[in-house]
Amino acid sequence: MNILKPDSPVMNFLSTVADLLILDILTILCSLPIITIGAATTAKYYVAMKVIRGEGTGVVVPFFKSFKRNFKQSTVVWFIMMLVIALLILDWRWVMYNGWNNTAFIYQFGVIAFTAVVLLINMVVYPTIARYEMRTAEVFKAAFLFVLIRLIPLILIALLIVGAFIACLWYAQWFPLVYAFTSSTITYFLCLVCIKQFDKLEKQQAEKLKALKESVEYNPETDAVGNVSLAGNKKEAKELEKNLEKPDAETDKSGNRFTRFTRTEKEKLKDLSFKQKAAYFAQYYLPGIIVVAVLLTAVIWYGHDIYVDKMRVLGGGIINGYPSEEGRTYVTDGFLSWAGYGKGRTAALLDSEDLNFNSDLEYEDKYLEVAFRASILTGTYDYLIMREDAVYNYSTPDYFIDLSELVNMDNFSEDDFYYYVATEEEKAKRSQGISINDILGKSKKEDDKPIPVALKLTDDIKKKLGLDEQYEYYIAFAHAIDAGGNQKYLKFIEYLYGKC
């Protein structure tokens, strides 16, 4: 049968699959020192694109040839990407600790968008190094432009990568087989996209170079030609463009630098078609405009968030309780009006749908405990209103103020407070770590002494909040992170209870 011939489509396909599998093995082995991941990935795409093009023979020798030649630049790029990825991890950790529902939409969008951009650039930066000789800055610029030009195919491949990652986790028992299949598939499709774009780009460069050579006196003995480097072609093209300039032409030096630059650009664009102008704009101006727009947007967003945070008087939440809309208005707008805060000042109250720090699963419970601690210590919540079945889980001096240092205890009865008493296990943990009281210099040696950390809500307050009156509720205040925090707490307590 013809399918068994060495040059048959089936045998070519099987040969390509085998080569890609070998490349995956070589890449894994050469990536084990971690710092060589960039060089190994570059070598992988260098050989993979040759295999898919049907160029050259063998896999191992070309792989190590590329590994050696591109090691320095690939490693530098890999270290840069590692730093960016580390920042991304920190961003995601912050979002998870803060709680997805408690994170502003703009941060959610920013983290997702930044992650997508980094993933897409990381996909194409190593094939770019494998194909062209450029400076590192030019490599990132070329990768960014590549992403803009081939955005849809790259997004589809990125989704394939995410799907492959999920499949490797879901079918962990078949990990080697799943990884081999998905990795080879991703490599194949990404190489197809890269080859198509590189061929198109090189064709455009070759046509431009040919046109320039025909328009000037060209000496093949002295002028370098046929450089496979895109950067080399660009450099040669620029040199030829200089030869096109009329040496006798007078330079217009009127006006300032900006007006002269504008005139020069208008002159360049004058005889170009709309499509050529769009391509010129995309290549020379679009990246800079995008960067400036992103920076300005970030400054505006962060400035707005800082302003909003500064204007917020109090922010709280309710655990295991559902306030009515009237109750929410009572503790926010009602308090601001009663306390005499001016226009623009804000207050917030989240309910149980936004606050969920408990789980029946042990690993989730540990994560949620960290999220809760981060939310309290970073000032996300100034106070929490907790139903009696939640107050025992959350009310500790590590999170909340000792109310004996805040209110006049004589104005309340002993039954009005929830008192924290450390267990032997908690004492042991406390002795091994640092609590918020340690940081604030308020550590106490009397661990056996009950500490009032939460104040019971009266029936009148529960009614005004719209809470279920068959349960008991307590309010606890986080350690203030600003100088006037305790004074705001006292005002709020006086507003709720009529005394403090």
SEMIZA-579200 format. One line per 3 residues: their letters; for each residue x negated, y, z negated of C-alpha. Coordinates in pm, 1 decimal, always signed. Each point is the difference from the previous one (the first is absolute). Layout:
N
A	X/Y/Z ~ ... $
# end
This chain:
500
MNI	+0.0/+0.0/+0.0 ~ -116.7/+351.1/+83.1 ~ +64.4/+122.4/-353.7 $
LKP	-302.8/-198.7/-116.7 ~ -238.1/+181.3/+232.1 ~ -246.0/+229.5/-185.6 $
DSP	+126.0/+307.6/+189.2 ~ +372.4/-75.6/-32.1 ~ +223.6/+250.9/-187.1 $
VMN	+66.7/-249.7/-277.3 ~ -368.5/-73.2/-57.6 ~ -81.0/+371.5/+18.0 $
FLS	+265.8/+63.8/-264.0 ~ -131.2/-276.8/-225.8 ~ -354.2/+124.1/+48.8 $
TVA	+105.0/+353.6/-98.2 ~ +178.5/-130.4/-310.2 ~ -306.0/-202.6/-98.7 $
DLL	-228.7/+300.5/+46.2 ~ +227.8/+219.2/-213.7 ~ +6.9/-262.8/-274.7 $
ILD	-379.2/-21.1/+4.8 ~ -14.2/+378.9/-19.5 ~ +227.1/-4.8/-306.0 $
ILT	-229.3/-248.5/-172.8 ~ -311.2/+203.4/+85.4 ~ +170.5/+319.7/-119.7 $
ILC	+97.8/-157.4/-333.6 ~ -349.5/-141.0/-58.2 ~ -171.5/+329.0/+88.9 $
SLP	+246.1/+201.6/-212.0 ~ -71.6/-184.6/-323.9 ~ -254.6/+257.9/-125.7 $
IIT	+290.4/+253.8/+23.5 ~ -225.6/+281.9/+120.8 ~ -31.8/-174.6/+338.2 $
IGA	+374.5/-10.4/+69.6 ~ -24.7/+297.8/+235.9 ~ -283.4/-148.0/+205.9 $
ATT	+167.5/-343.2/+11.6 ~ +332.0/+149.2/+113.8 ~ -171.4/+206.9/+269.2 $
AKY	-185.7/-306.7/+127.9 ~ +327.3/-194.3/+0.4 ~ +173.5/+250.8/+226.1 $
YVA	-306.8/+40.8/+220.6 ~ +4.8/-371.5/+84.6 ~ +381.1/-32.8/-2.0 $
MKV	+41.5/+270.7/+264.5 ~ -263.0/-172.2/+215.8 ~ +174.8/-335.1/-42.3 $
IRG	+340.9/+141.5/+94.1 ~ -149.0/+185.9/+296.9 ~ -168.8/-321.8/+113.5 $
EGT	-343.3/+161.3/-22.6 ~ -315.8/-176.1/-115.5 ~ -51.2/-341.5/-150.2 $
GVV	-21.4/-119.3/-355.1 ~ +113.9/+147.2/-328.2 ~ -267.9/-43.2/-264.5 $
VPF	-291.7/+178.0/+171.3 ~ +200.2/+307.8/+110.9 ~ +157.9/+18.5/-347.3 $
FKS	-332.0/+28.0/-182.3 ~ -137.6/+228.3/+271.5 ~ +283.0/+246.4/-61.8 $
FKR	-22.6/-55.3/-376.9 ~ -363.2/+109.9/+2.6 ~ +39.9/+288.1/+247.5 $
NFK	+302.9/+160.4/-167.1 ~ -83.6/-87.9/-360.3 ~ -99.3/+348.6/-117.7 $
QST	+291.0/+194.8/+147.0 ~ +258.9/-269.6/-79.3 ~ -116.4/-12.3/-362.1 $
VVW	+23.6/+378.1/-36.2 ~ +352.3/-7.5/+145.9 ~ +93.3/-290.0/-230.3 $
FIM	-119.8/+190.3/-309.3 ~ +203.3/+303.8/+106.2 ~ +307.0/-218.6/+50.9 $
MLV	-57.4/-165.1/-339.9 ~ +4.2/+340.8/-169.4 ~ +320.3/+93.2/+179.7 $
IAL	+158.1/-335.2/-86.6 ~ -103.9/+47.4/-365.2 ~ +179.4/+336.4/-2.5 $
LIL	+305.2/-166.8/+151.3 ~ -1.8/-265.0/-271.5 ~ -14.2/+269.7/-266.1 $
DWR	+291.2/+179.3/+167.1 ~ +209.2/-316.5/+6.4 ~ -89.3/-82.6/-359.5 $
WVM	+111.9/+346.6/-105.5 ~ +328.2/-39.0/+188.5 ~ +62.2/-342.5/-156.3 $
YNG	-86.2/+121.8/-347.9 ~ +221.4/+303.1/+41.3 ~ +280.1/-213.3/+142.0 $
WNN	+116.6/+11.9/+361.6 ~ +334.8/+157.5/-88.9 ~ -174.2/+258.8/-216.5 $
TAF	-245.7/+104.6/+270.3 ~ +84.5/+300.3/+216.5 ~ +100.4/-87.2/+355.3 $
IYQ	-284.1/+204.9/+139.6 ~ -254.6/-213.9/-186.8 ~ +174.0/-318.2/+111.4 $
FGV	-9.9/+117.5/+361.4 ~ -359.2/+124.8/-32.8 ~ -134.0/-326.8/-142.0 $
IAF	+180.6/-209.3/+262.4 ~ -111.4/+226.3/+287.1 ~ -360.5/+16.4/-120.7 $
TAV	-8.5/-378.8/-41.1 ~ +133.2/-48.0/+352.6 ~ -256.0/+240.1/+151.8 $
VLL	-289.9/-164.1/-184.5 ~ +116.5/-347.1/+103.8 ~ +34.3/+100.7/+366.5 $
INM	-338.9/+174.5/+9.9 ~ -164.4/-295.0/-175.0 ~ +144.5/-226.0/+271.1 $
VVY	-159.7/+185.2/+292.9 ~ -316.6/+153.2/-144.8 ~ -202.4/-324.7/+19.5 $
PTI	+99.9/-86.6/+360.0 ~ -101.4/+357.7/+88.2 ~ -344.2/-50.1/-155.0 $
ARY	-29.1/-331.6/+182.3 ~ +74.5/+159.1/+336.4 ~ -172.1/+339.3/-11.8 $
EMR	-306.7/+170.2/-136.3 ~ +108.6/+310.4/-189.3 ~ -83.7/+195.3/-309.6 $
TAE	+201.1/-104.5/-305.1 ~ +210.1/+317.3/+3.2 ~ +83.3/-59.6/+367.0 $
VFK	+99.0/-359.5/-78.5 ~ +263.0/+116.1/-250.3 ~ +121.3/+268.7/+239.1 $
AAF	+28.4/-255.2/+282.2 ~ +181.8/-243.0/-231.8 ~ +246.1/+271.1/-105.6 $
LFV	+71.3/+94.4/+362.8 ~ +36.7/-368.6/+83.8 ~ +265.5/-31.1/-271.6 $
LIR	+190.3/+299.3/+138.2 ~ -10.8/-134.0/+356.4 ~ +84.9/-363.2/-80.7 $
LIP	+213.9/+58.8/-307.4 ~ +290.0/-237.3/+79.2 ~ -209.9/-308.6/+91.5 $
LIL	-223.7/+59.1/-302.0 ~ +299.8/+30.9/-233.2 ~ +129.7/-332.6/+131.2 $
IAL	-338.3/-161.7/-63.3 ~ -10.2/+159.7/-347.2 ~ +338.3/-157.7/-72.6 $
LIV	-146.0/-329.0/+119.3 ~ -288.0/+44.8/-246.8 ~ +244.4/+66.1/-284.3 $
GAF	+202.9/-303.5/+104.0 ~ -317.5/-210.0/+11.3 ~ -94.8/+112.9/-350.4 $
IAC	+345.8/-93.8/-132.2 ~ -15.2/-334.6/+181.2 ~ -339.5/-80.1/-155.5 $
LWY	+142.7/+69.7/-345.9 ~ +330.7/-176.2/+63.1 ~ -158.9/-314.6/+143.0 $
AQW	-306.6/+0.9/-223.3 ~ -36.0/-377.7/+20.5 ~ -55.0/+33.1/+375.0 $
FPL	-215.4/+311.2/-27.1 ~ -290.1/-112.3/+227.8 ~ +237.2/-97.7/+281.0 $
VYA	+221.1/+308.5/-34.9 ~ -301.5/+231.8/-20.3 ~ -169.0/-155.7/+304.8 $
FTS	+314.9/+32.2/+210.6 ~ +98.2/+350.4/-109.6 ~ -353.4/+141.5/+8.3 $
STI	-67.1/-131.0/+351.9 ~ +336.7/+129.6/+120.1 ~ -61.4/+345.9/-145.6 $
TYF	-351.8/+11.1/+147.6 ~ +132.5/-99.6/+342.0 ~ +277.5/+260.7/+18.9 $
LCL	-215.2/+278.1/-147.1 ~ -273.0/-74.7/+254.2 ~ +257.0/+15.8/+282.0 $
VCI	+109.7/+345.6/-113.7 ~ -360.4/+116.1/-38.4 ~ -109.2/-138.0/+337.6 $
KQF	+291.6/+168.8/+177.1 ~ -74.6/+336.9/-159.8 ~ -379.0/-26.5/+40.7 $
DKL	+33.7/-94.9/+368.0 ~ +231.1/+293.5/+62.0 ~ -231.7/+238.9/-180.7 $
EKQ	-311.3/-125.5/+176.3 ~ +175.1/+20.6/+336.5 ~ +90.0/+363.3/-65.3 $
QAE	-356.3/+75.0/-107.2 ~ -140.6/-175.2/+306.7 ~ +229.4/+193.4/+234.8 $
KLK	-88.6/+326.8/-166.5 ~ -369.8/-82.2/+16.0 ~ +26.0/-98.0/+366.0 $
ALK	+179.0/+323.9/+85.8 ~ -262.7/+204.5/-181.5 ~ -284.5/-183.9/+170.2 $
ESV	+154.0/+67.9/+338.9 ~ +38.0/+368.5/-75.3 ~ -365.6/+63.1/-91.4 $
EYN	-335.5/-104.7/+124.1 ~ -57.6/-338.7/-159.4 ~ -332.3/-183.7/-21.0 $
PET	+36.4/-367.8/-102.1 ~ -369.6/-15.2/-84.6 ~ +17.7/+271.2/-265.7 $
DAV	+363.7/-7.9/-114.1 ~ +113.2/-281.7/-231.3 ~ +296.2/-193.4/+132.1 $
GNV	+203.2/-306.1/-91.6 ~ -30.7/+37.4/-375.8 ~ +257.3/-225.6/-163.2 $
SLA	+14.5/+243.8/-289.0 ~ +300.7/+229.1/+11.3 ~ -196.7/+256.7/-196.2 $
GNK	-276.1/-23.3/+261.8 ~ +249.1/+59.3/+280.1 ~ +142.8/+301.1/-180.7 $
KEA	-346.1/+142.3/-51.4 ~ -86.6/-48.1/+365.8 ~ +331.3/+152.3/+104.1 $
KEL	-66.9/+308.3/-211.4 ~ -343.6/+40.3/+155.8 ~ +151.4/-23.5/+347.9 $
EKN	+268.9/+251.2/-97.2 ~ -273.2/+243.9/-94.3 ~ -144.3/-35.3/+350.8 $
LEK	+334.3/+108.3/+143.5 ~ -20.3/+336.5/-173.5 ~ -112.5/+285.1/+219.2 $
PDA	-325.6/+135.6/-137.6 ~ +61.9/+341.8/+150.4 ~ +343.4/+39.4/-159.1 $
ETD	+16.6/+276.4/-257.7 ~ +121.0/-93.8/-346.3 ~ +293.3/+204.0/-128.3 $
KSG	-103.9/+111.0/-350.3 ~ +288.0/+239.5/-63.7 ~ +222.0/-47.0/-304.2 $
NRF	-65.2/-204.7/-310.5 ~ -97.0/-366.5/-16.9 ~ +361.3/-117.7/-23.3 $
TRF	+117.5/+193.2/+307.1 ~ -302.7/-121.3/+199.7 ~ +75.5/-358.8/-102.2 $
TRT	+365.2/+43.8/+99.5 ~ -97.2/+137.2/+342.1 ~ -239.1/-289.9/+56.5 $
EKE	+263.3/-260.0/-88.7 ~ +259.9/+168.0/+223.2 ~ -249.1/-6.6/+285.4 $
KLK	-57.6/-372.9/-52.0 ~ +372.5/-75.9/-5.0 ~ +95.3/+228.1/+287.7 $
DLS	-30.0/-251.6/+283.8 ~ +102.7/-311.1/-195.6 ~ +331.8/-177.2/+35.7 $
FKQ	+236.2/-35.5/-296.2 ~ -112.6/-360.2/-54.4 ~ -367.7/+103.3/+5.6 $
KAA	+68.6/+283.5/-242.7 ~ +178.4/-239.9/-234.5 ~ -292.4/-243.4/+14.7 $
YFA	-249.4/+282.9/-63.7 ~ +205.2/+123.4/-294.0 ~ +30.4/-352.6/-147.1 $
QYY	-373.3/-62.3/+26.5 ~ -141.2/+330.1/-124.0 ~ +264.6/+167.1/-216.8 $
LPG	+255.4/-253.5/-125.5 ~ -228.5/-173.4/-256.2 ~ -101.6/+331.9/-154.1 $
IIV	+358.2/+124.8/-6.8 ~ +115.2/-322.0/-169.2 ~ -274.4/+23.8/-264.0 $
VAV	+78.2/+366.1/-72.5 ~ +374.0/-74.7/-12.2 ~ -55.6/-288.3/-241.9 $
LLT	-220.3/+215.4/-226.4 ~ +246.1/+289.9/+0.2 ~ +291.0/-235.0/-65.5 $
AVI	-188.8/-163.6/-287.5 ~ -78.1/+341.4/-153.2 ~ +364.6/+107.9/+30.6 $
WYG	+131.6/-328.4/-141.2 ~ -240.2/-6.3/-292.4 ~ +59.5/+367.4/-66.2 $
HDI	+374.1/-59.1/-1.5 ~ -35.4/-296.5/-236.0 ~ -221.9/+200.5/-235.1 $
YVD	+254.7/+281.5/+2.7 ~ +290.8/-239.2/-63.6 ~ -189.2/-167.3/-284.0 $
KMR	-85.1/+337.1/-151.0 ~ +363.5/+111.0/+14.2 ~ +124.6/-319.1/-165.2 $
VLG	+76.1/+49.4/-368.5 ~ +87.0/-358.0/-96.5 ~ +30.1/-330.2/+178.2 $
GGI	+151.1/-307.7/-155.8 ~ +166.4/-330.8/+66.7 ~ +249.0/-244.3/-142.7 $
ING	-78.2/-370.3/-41.4 ~ +296.0/-242.0/-0.2 ~ +248.7/+281.5/+17.6 $
YPS	+200.1/+182.8/+267.0 ~ +73.1/+368.8/-61.9 ~ +291.2/+168.6/+171.6 $
EEG	-56.0/+290.8/+237.7 ~ +137.4/+232.5/-268.2 ~ -241.1/-153.9/-250.4 $
RTY	-291.5/+52.4/+235.0 ~ +98.2/+364.8/+42.2 ~ +34.4/+32.4/-377.7 $
VTD	-363.4/-96.3/-68.6 ~ -146.8/+189.2/+297.1 ~ +180.6/+315.9/+110.0 $
GFL	+177.0/+31.5/-334.3 ~ -326.9/-12.7/-192.1 ~ -175.5/+244.4/+234.6 $
SWA	+284.9/+248.0/-34.7 ~ +21.0/-42.1/-379.4 ~ -376.3/+39.6/-46.0 $
GYG	-14.7/+312.7/+218.2 ~ -229.1/-131.9/+272.5 ~ -6.3/+220.6/+305.6 $
KGR	+105.2/-68.8/+356.4 ~ -205.5/-262.9/+178.5 ~ -75.1/-207.9/-309.4 $
TAA	+111.5/-361.7/+30.4 ~ +68.6/-310.1/-208.6 ~ +61.3/-359.3/+105.3 $
LLD	+164.1/-312.8/-137.8 ~ -36.1/-341.6/+162.4 ~ +225.4/-291.8/-84.7 $
SED	-55.0/-374.5/-23.9 ~ +7.0/-46.7/+376.6 ~ -325.7/+190.4/+22.0 $
LNF	-161.1/-141.1/-315.1 ~ -68.4/-370.1/-29.7 ~ -300.7/-96.3/-206.3 $
NSD	+103.5/-348.8/-107.5 ~ -0.3/-338.1/+173.9 ~ +58.6/-364.0/-85.7 $
LEY	-310.7/-93.2/+198.7 ~ -326.1/+23.0/-193.2 ~ -216.4/+135.6/+281.5 $
EDK	+259.8/+264.6/+90.0 ~ +42.6/+94.7/-364.1 ~ -374.4/+71.4/-29.8 $
YLE	+4.3/+215.3/+311.9 ~ +308.9/+190.3/-118.1 ~ -164.7/+62.3/-336.5 $
VAF	-290.9/+166.4/+179.0 ~ +244.4/+199.3/+213.4 ~ +185.4/+114.3/-310.1 $
RAS	-320.5/+102.2/-177.9 ~ -118.3/+196.0/+305.0 ~ +339.2/+173.3/+34.3 $
ILT	-5.6/+113.6/-361.8 ~ -366.4/+99.9/-24.7 ~ +2.9/+198.2/+326.1 $
GTY	+301.2/+204.7/-110.1 ~ +250.9/-147.9/+244.8 ~ +245.3/-17.7/-290.9 $
DYL	+8.4/+244.4/-289.1 ~ +261.7/-205.7/-181.2 ~ +190.3/-325.9/+34.1 $
IMR	+349.7/-82.6/-121.0 ~ +14.5/-374.9/-71.5 ~ +278.4/-236.5/-89.1 $
EDA	-60.0/-194.5/-322.4 ~ -99.4/-317.8/+188.9 ~ -274.4/+195.0/+179.3 $
VYN	-130.8/+220.1/-279.8 ~ -178.5/-294.6/-163.5 ~ -193.2/-73.3/+320.9 $
YST	-120.2/+349.8/+75.1 ~ -18.1/+208.7/-315.5 ~ -358.2/-3.0/-127.7 $
PDY	-234.1/+279.6/-116.5 ~ -213.2/-70.6/+305.3 ~ +274.6/+144.9/+216.8 $
FID	+207.0/+229.7/-218.9 ~ -49.0/+274.5/-258.9 ~ +24.1/-67.5/-371.8 $
LSE	+320.5/+195.8/-64.8 ~ -106.1/+77.1/-357.3 ~ -254.9/+235.6/+155.9 $
LVN	+260.3/+160.7/+225.1 ~ +330.6/+43.0/-184.5 ~ +98.6/+84.6/-353.4 $
MDN	+75.0/-346.8/-141.4 ~ +219.8/+153.8/-273.5 ~ +250.7/+103.5/+267.9 $
FSE	+63.3/-365.2/+85.5 ~ +69.8/-314.4/-195.1 ~ -229.5/-302.4/-1.5 $
DDF	+255.5/-198.0/+202.6 ~ -25.5/+253.5/+282.9 ~ -345.6/-123.7/+100.4 $
YYY	-148.0/-310.4/+153.0 ~ -319.5/-83.3/-189.4 ~ -289.4/-175.0/+162.4 $
VAT	-197.1/-253.2/-205.6 ~ -300.5/-164.3/+162.7 ~ -19.3/-379.1/+1.0 $
EEE	-325.2/-181.8/-73.1 ~ -43.2/-72.8/+370.5 ~ +54.8/+366.1/+91.6 $
KAK	-248.3/+107.0/-267.1 ~ -259.6/-230.4/+151.5 ~ +62.8/+135.9/+347.6 $
RSQ	-8.8/+356.9/-128.2 ~ -336.5/-56.5/-168.9 ~ -146.3/-121.6/+331.7 $
GIS	+129.4/+280.7/+218.5 ~ +51.6/+374.7/+16.1 ~ +348.8/+142.0/-46.9 $
IND	+132.2/+342.7/+93.9 ~ -30.3/+99.0/-365.6 ~ -371.3/-83.6/+12.5 $
ILG	-39.6/+226.7/+302.2 ~ +189.6/+281.4/-170.8 ~ -192.4/-49.5/-324.3 $
KSK	+311.6/-98.3/-193.1 ~ -85.9/-357.9/-90.5 ~ +141.6/-124.3/-327.5 $
KED	-152.0/-258.6/-230.0 ~ +334.9/-78.5/-168.4 ~ +110.7/-257.0/+257.9 $
DKP	+243.0/-153.8/-249.1 ~ +188.6/+324.3/-49.4 ~ +327.1/+19.3/+201.7 $
IPV	-14.9/+275.4/+261.5 ~ +318.6/+174.6/+122.2 ~ -34.2/+1.2/+378.8 $
ALK	+364.9/+23.8/+114.2 ~ +306.2/+194.8/-114.2 ~ +350.2/-148.1/+19.6 $
LTD	+255.7/+181.8/+215.6 ~ +320.4/+105.1/-171.2 ~ +342.6/-102.6/+129.6 $
DIK	+54.0/+358.8/+114.3 ~ -319.6/-2.9/+208.6 ~ +83.6/-340.2/+152.7 $
KKL	+342.6/+132.3/+93.9 ~ -144.8/+311.5/+162.6 ~ -247.1/-217.7/+193.2 $
GLD	+274.5/-235.4/+111.8 ~ -175.5/-305.1/-148.0 ~ +174.3/-315.6/-114.1 $
EQY	+84.8/+78.9/-361.5 ~ +2.8/-363.0/-112.7 ~ -382.7/-1.8/+11.2 $
EYY	-251.5/+192.3/-206.2 ~ -246.2/+222.9/+187.5 ~ -326.2/+159.7/-108.5 $
IAF	-213.0/+280.3/+142.2 ~ -381.1/+0.6/-13.5 ~ -243.8/+269.3/+115.1 $
AHA	-326.6/-63.8/+183.5 ~ -323.2/+158.8/-118.6 ~ +2.1/+351.1/+146.0 $
IDA	-262.3/+66.1/+265.6 ~ +36.8/+380.1/-13.8 ~ -42.6/+242.7/-289.8 $
GGN	+368.5/+97.4/-22.6 ~ +133.3/-353.8/+35.0 ~ +98.1/-47.1/-363.5 $
QKY	+186.5/+329.8/-4.5 ~ +206.5/-110.0/+299.9 ~ +74.0/-327.0/-177.3 $
LKF	+118.5/+186.9/-311.1 ~ +228.7/+217.6/+212.5 ~ +144.3/-307.5/+167.2 $
IEY	+58.0/-176.4/-333.3 ~ +168.9/+310.4/-140.0 ~ +216.8/+19.9/+313.1 $
LYG	+110.5/-362.6/-37.5 ~ +32.1/-26.5/-377.7 ~ +50.7/+359.7/-110.2 $
KC	-306.4/-35.7/-223.5 ~ -363.0/-101.0/+27.6 $
# end
